[in-house]
């Protein structure tokens, strides 16, 4: 299972999103220490930087920080396995 598939599975299972979009932006971070394939990164390849847009009822009443913390807390194994960064947009249903 790819890193992106793992992220989708964990977020879908836990947050039951109305919308979930994930884009691998690892190629935009060439030269960055967290990118696989850089001489300073031990893993080689891609799949380290993602842009996530998620709309979930579980975010209702939560601050932006609490929403981000909730998402990050769902992905400890992914961060341990090479996920380096998420650009995260987390909204409750009906929010612009």
Secondary structure, 3 states (H helix, E strand, C coil): CCHHHHHHHHHHHHHCCCEEEEEECHHHHCCCCCCCCCCCCCCCCCCCEEEEEEECHHHCCCCHHHHHHHHHHCCHHHHHCCCCEEEEEEECCCCC
